[in-house]
Amino acid sequence: MSGTFVGMPAFPTAARAAVGDPTLRANLRHATHTIRDKRARAVAELDDWAELRQAGKEIKDRTLRHLDSFLVELETAVTAAGGTVHWAADAAEANRIVTGLVRATGETEVVKVKSMATQEIGLNEHLEAEGIAAYETDLAELIVQLGDDRPSHILVPAIHRNRAEIRDIFRDRMGSWGRPAPEGLSDTPAELAEAARLHLREKFLRAKVGISGANFMVAETGTLVVVESEGNGRMCLTLPETLISVVGIEKVVPTWRDLEVFLQTLPRSSTAERMNPYTSMWTGTSDDDGPSRFHLVLLDNGRTDALADEVGRQALRCIRCSACLNVCPVYERAGGHAYGSVYPGPIGAILTPQLRGTASEVDASLPYASSLCGACYEVCPVAIDIPEVLVHLREKVAGEGGSGHRLERAAIKASSWVLDHPTALVAGERLASATRALHPKRLPGPGARQWSAHRNLPELPAEPFRDWWKRNRT
């Protein structure tokens, strides 16, 4: 994949280009409205949804408070079941570990289950540089990979593509990756799915190494869980001889009883289903079934830093359902690519700056990529208060400086002085009213100009309110 998030422009610049693309906006509007309407109906079926949501929040918070203990328990259980656990402090270390494990098998290609953790660390690109081909098997991820594109949604990575675009990608690119698309391929969903099935089948049957993520890890038994809707995950998890799972450390849950809560809330919040069509669970290795070698790579990559933030750590509760994206008015118009991260939408706006820091222009802009309407909090199945974290991160970004924030602080300081001196305030009001015909319609300066680019400044009255009051009420 040649596309990269590194060096992308800040969110306002990237979003402006996306908003001007009518095809993209139509694709996003249709998809997000369809998904969120279905989700609302699925959630309404449960009388105890609020209780399940609260339970999920409390389980995640308790796990994060004692994360070190549960991770050690998980490592012990995985090892006892025949697996091997590796600890990766950052993306570079995780990539080195996975590359070494693949090389040890002597293979030069792997099949992959959809995994945001491996996208986060750029694993596919790293493997390609090392001469190892990584084939995505999720339908949407396959579309993104064949199209030399980037994911734009947590649940539906190719949400920005319509059926005609997908057909063209299959026709033009499938042959260079393996089995070509059938002759005369149309854009009907059934034909597109069949073309992908035939293309992937040969890869499943010859693959010796599979790479996955995991939705959950159960500490008490060392069990990993992947939920998906197509069956490609089941193929990747059972057919290869070696399975390598790269999972963020926050994905652990203490017990099977805790897992039961999330297996109710995740499918309804993500795909609007009562349960996922495929829920795959594996514990270590077995002589009779599945891979004979299992490696678990536990990924930190900024998660410990996020955990240290008492307000921001709630982002680590996320179970990647994507409900917040589907109700967000900003995401619906800007799309996922504008966020410059594999984690788009409201959750990406609070998770990415904590994992990567706010040194870059794009990361510093993400906490501002929201209207703070609160819709994301209302639909979150683990009650992450995204608006609260956004405001918290904005405070941190402002505290770190930057020309725009220095001007803002100077303006606030000047305003405070004026408001503390009534005589100066009165003089300023009268001067502003007297010169109102000369006032610009847009504010000067890059930051202020951005704010007023799509809104006019309010017109000042002919006289200040206090002068009007004295004349009419005294």
Residue pairs with C-beta under 8 A, 6 or more apart in sequence:
1 124
1 125
1 144
1 145
1 148
1 149
1 150
2 148
3 148
3 149
3 150
4 122
4 125
4 150
5 150
5 340
5 341
5 342
5 362
8 14
8 340
8 362
9 340
9 361
9 362
10 361
10 362
10 364
10 365
11 334
11 338
11 339
11 340
11 362
11 365
11 366
11 368
11 369
12 365
12 368
12 450
14 334
14 337
14 338
14 339
14 340
14 362
15 330
15 333
15 334
15 338
15 369
17 338
18 24
18 25
18 333
18 334
18 335
18 337
18 338
19 25
19 333
19 334
23 162
24 160
24 335
25 332
25 333
25 335
27 159
27 160
27 161
27 162
28 159
28 160
28 331
28 332
28 333
28 335
29 332
31 153
31 156
31 159
32 159
32 325
32 326
32 327
32 331
32 332
35 155
35 156
35 271
35 272
35 322
35 326
36 323
36 326
36 327
36 379
38 272
39 268
39 269
39 270
39 272
39 323
39 326
39 379
41 272
42 268
42 272
42 273
42 274
43 49
43 268
43 269
45 268
45 274
46 52
46 264
46 268
49 265
52 261
52 264
52 265
52 381
53 265
53 380
53 381
53 382
53 383
54 383
55 261
56 261
56 262
56 265
56 317
56 319
56 381
56 382
56 383
57 317
57 382
57 383
59 253
59 254
59 258
59 261
59 262
60 316
60 317
60 382
61 314
61 317
62 254
63 70
63 250
63 252
63 253
63 254
63 258
64 250
64 307
64 313
64 316
64 317
67 249
67 250
67 252
67 307
70 219
70 252
70 254
71 219
71 249
71 252
71 298
73 219
73 220
73 254
74 85
74 217
74 218
74 219
74 222
74 252
75 85
75 298
76 222
77 219
77 220
77 221
77 222
77 223
77 283
78 84
78 85
78 222
78 283
78 284
78 294
78 296
79 85
79 222
80 222
80 284
81 221
81 222
81 283
81 284
81 285
82 284
82 285
82 286
82 294
83 222
83 284
83 285
83 294
83 295
83 296
84 293
84 294
84 295
84 296
85 295
85 296
85 298
86 97
86 295
86 296
86 297
86 298
87 297
87 298
87 300
88 94
88 97
88 246
88 297
88 298
88 299
88 300
88 301
89 300
89 301
90 300
90 301
90 302
91 120
91 121
91 122
91 301
94 121
94 123
94 246
94 297
94 299
94 301
95 121
95 122
95 123
95 126
95 127
97 297
98 123
98 126
98 127
98 211
98 244
98 246
98 297
99 126
99 127
99 130
99 132
101 242
101 244
101 295
102 110
102 127
102 132
102 209
102 244
103 130
103 132
105 208
105 209
105 241
105 242
107 132
107 208
107 209
108 131
108 132
108 133
109 132
109 133
109 134
109 135
109 203
109 207
109 209
110 127
110 132
110 133
110 134
110 135
110 207
110 209
110 210
110 211
110 240
110 244
111 135
111 137
111 203
111 204
111 207
111 209
111 210
111 211
111 235
111 236
111 240
112 118
112 124
112 134
112 135
112 136
112 137
112 141
112 210
112 211
112 212
112 236
113 137
113 138
113 210
113 211
113 212
113 213
113 226
113 228
113 232
113 233
113 236
113 237
114 136
114 137
114 138
114 140
114 141
114 157
114 213
114 228
114 233
115 211
115 212
115 213
115 246
116 154
116 213
116 320
116 342
116 343
117 213
117 246
117 247
117 248
117 299
118 124
118 211
118 213
118 246
119 151
119 342
120 299
120 301
120 342
120 343
120 355
121 246
121 299
121 301
123 134
123 211
123 246
124 134
124 136
124 145
127 133
127 134
128 134
134 211
135 145
135 177
135 178
135 200
135 203
135 207
136 142
136 144
136 145
137 200
137 203
137 204
137 232
137 233
137 235
137 236
138 157
138 228
138 230
138 232
138 233
139 193
139 196
139 230
139 232
140 151
140 156
140 157
140 158
140 159
141 151
141 157
141 158
142 196
142 199
142 200
143 149
143 157
143 158
143 161
143 166
143 169
144 150
144 151
144 157
144 158
145 177
146 169
146 170
146 173
146 174
146 177
147 158
147 161
147 169
147 173
148 173
149 158
149 161
150 337
150 342
151 157
151 158
151 336
151 342
151 344
152 158
152 159
152 160
152 335
152 336
152 337
152 344
153 159
153 160
153 322
153 325
153 336
153 344
153 345
154 320
154 321
154 322
154 325
154 343
154 344
154 345
154 347
155 270
155 271
155 320
155 321
155 322
155 325
156 322
158 166
159 336
160 335
160 336
160 337
161 169
163 187
163 188
163 189
163 192
164 187
166 187
166 192
167 185
167 186
167 187
167 192
170 181
170 185
170 192
170 195
170 196
171 181
171 185
174 180
174 181
174 195
174 199
175 181
177 199
178 199
178 202
178 203
179 198
179 199
179 202
181 195
181 199
182 191
182 194
182 195
182 198
185 191
185 192
185 195
200 232
204 232
204 235
204 236
204 239
205 239
207 236
207 239
207 240
208 240
208 241
208 242
209 240
209 241
209 242
209 243
209 244
210 236
210 237
210 239
210 240
210 242
210 243
210 244
210 291
211 236
211 243
211 244
211 245
211 246
212 224
212 226
212 233
212 236
212 237
212 243
212 244
212 245
212 246
213 226
213 245
213 246
213 247
214 224
214 225
214 226
214 245
214 247
214 251
215 225
215 226
215 227
215 251
215 262
215 266
215 319
215 320
216 224
216 225
216 251
216 252
216 253
216 259
216 262
216 319
217 223
217 224
217 225
217 247
217 251
217 252
217 253
217 296
218 224
218 225
218 252
218 253
218 254
218 255
218 256
218 258
218 259
219 252
219 253
219 254
219 255
220 254
220 255
220 256
221 256
221 283
222 283
222 284
223 256
223 281
223 282
223 283
224 245
224 247
224 281
224 282
224 283
224 296
225 259
225 279
225 280
225 281
226 233
226 237
226 278
226 279
226 280
227 263
227 266
227 267
227 276
227 278
227 279
227 280
228 234
228 276
228 277
228 278
228 280
229 271
229 273
229 276
229 277
229 278
230 277
230 278
231 277
231 278
233 278
233 280
234 278
234 280
236 243
237 243
237 280
237 282
237 290
237 291
238 280
238 289
238 290
238 291
240 291
241 291
241 292
241 293
242 291
242 292
242 293
242 294
242 295
243 282
243 290
243 291
243 293
243 294
243 295
244 295
244 297
245 294
245 295
245 296
245 297
246 297
246 299
247 296
247 297
247 298
247 299
248 299
248 301
248 303
249 298
249 299
249 300
249 303
249 304
250 303
250 307
250 316
250 317
250 318
253 259
253 262
262 319
263 275
263 276
263 279
265 319
265 321
265 381
265 382
266 276
266 319
266 321
266 381
267 273
267 274
267 275
267 276
268 274
268 381
269 319
269 321
269 322
269 323
269 379
269 381
270 320
270 321
270 322
270 323
282 290
282 294
284 294
285 291
285 292
285 293
285 294
301 355
302 354
302 355
302 356
302 357
303 316
303 355
305 354
305 355
306 312
306 313
306 315
306 316
306 351
306 354
306 355
307 313
307 316
309 354
309 392
311 388
311 389
311 392
312 350
312 354
312 389
312 392
312 393
314 384
314 385
314 389
315 347
315 350
315 351
315 354
315 384
315 389
317 382
317 383
317 384
318 347
318 351
318 382
318 384
319 381
319 382
321 381
322 345
323 376
323 379
323 380
323 381
324 345
324 346
324 347
324 375
324 376
324 379
324 380
324 386
325 331
325 336
325 344
325 345
325 346
325 347
326 379
327 375
327 376
327 378
327 379
328 345
328 346
328 370
328 375
328 376
329 371
329 373
329 375
330 346
330 369
330 370
330 371
331 344
331 345
331 346
334 369
335 344
336 344
336 345
336 348
337 344
338 344
338 369
339 345
339 348
339 349
339 352
339 366
339 369
340 352
340 362
340 363
340 366
341 348
341 352
341 356
341 362
341 366
342 348
343 351
343 352
345 376
346 370
346 376
346 386
346 390
347 376
347 384
347 386
348 366
349 366
349 367
349 369
349 370
349 386
349 390
350 366
350 367
350 384
350 386
350 389
350 390
350 393
352 363
352 366
353 363
353 364
353 366
353 367
353 393
353 397
354 393
356 363
357 363
358 364
358 367
358 393
358 396
358 397
358 400
364 397
364 400
364 402
366 393
367 390
367 393
367 394
367 397
368 394
368 397
370 386
370 387
370 390
372 387
372 390
372 391
373 387
374 387
376 384
376 386
376 387
377 383
377 384
377 385
377 386
377 387
380 386
397 405
398 405
398 408
398 409
403 447
404 446
404 447
407 445
407 447
408 447
417 424
418 424
418 425
418 428
419 425
426 464
426 466
429 464
429 466
430 463
430 464
430 467
432 439
432 460
432 464
433 460
433 461
433 462
433 463
433 464
436 459
436 460
436 462
439 457
439 460
440 457
441 452
441 456
441 457
442 449
442 452
442 453
442 457
443 449
443 451
443 452
443 457
461 468
